[in-house]
Amino acid sequence: MIYLLLCSLFAAVQPLLVHAHSGGLKTNSQQTLAVRDGQHDFDFEIGTWKTRLSRLSHPLTGSTAWIEYEGTTVVRKVWNGRANLAELEADGPAGHIEVLSLRLYNPQAGQWSLNAASSRTGTLGQPTIGEFKNGRGEFYDQESFNDRTILVRNVWSDITPDSGRFEQAFSDDGGKTWEVNWIAVDTRMKDESEKVH
């Protein structure tokens, strides 16, 4: 009886074993290899940049008043590119702003978390998480804004060796519509040693 039971169990499992042996089932290591290696996605931004910044005065209120700033962003590589630290200082009609951004790469997920803080609060906010595809980076999170739960989207686009564009947008309708509230356009500042005398 036990022999018959084992034979029928083997007959049921055998196709699975053949399928697995032929490569039909992926192992954890095979699945890990399928994750795109994006640990150097932010290498383009290492250096010093002139930053033109536009900030929407009162997001999600119907306001169309923007405040302009000009400043400098310095980005330093950390952990051989698997992280970086960006420091923005800018001035405009509304005063002086200082923003710190820490970007961290998760090699298992193949995704980045973008963590930002302003000198005004001195604390890191909720990170947006995402990745680059076809030269465009999209990063999302859910957080509280004016006592409402909203979605936040950060987008890196128009990337060249000497320029890039960053946008932040909010959605209070579950992502059906987005309102851009922060636009930073970076232009690389050439190093003094690169200038021709």
Secondary structure as GFF3:
##gff-version 3
##sequence-region A 1 197
A	DSSP	alpha_helix	2	21	.	.	.	ID=ss1
A	DSSP	alpha_helix	28	34	.	.	.	ID=ss2
A	DSSP	three_ten_helix	43	45	.	.	.	ID=ss3
A	DSSP	beta_strand	47	56	.	.	.	ID=ss4
A	DSSP	beta_strand	66	78	.	.	.	ID=ss5
A	DSSP	three_ten_helix	79	81	.	.	.	ID=ss6
A	DSSP	beta_strand	83	92	.	.	.	ID=ss7
A	DSSP	beta_strand	95	106	.	.	.	ID=ss8
A	DSSP	beta_strand	111	118	.	.	.	ID=ss9
A	DSSP	beta_strand	128	133	.	.	.	ID=ss10
A	DSSP	beta_strand	136	145	.	.	.	ID=ss11
A	DSSP	beta_strand	148	160	.	.	.	ID=ss12
A	DSSP	beta_strand	163	171	.	.	.	ID=ss13
A	DSSP	beta_strand	179	188	.	.	.	ID=ss14
A	DSSP	three_ten_helix	192	194	.	.	.	ID=ss15
###
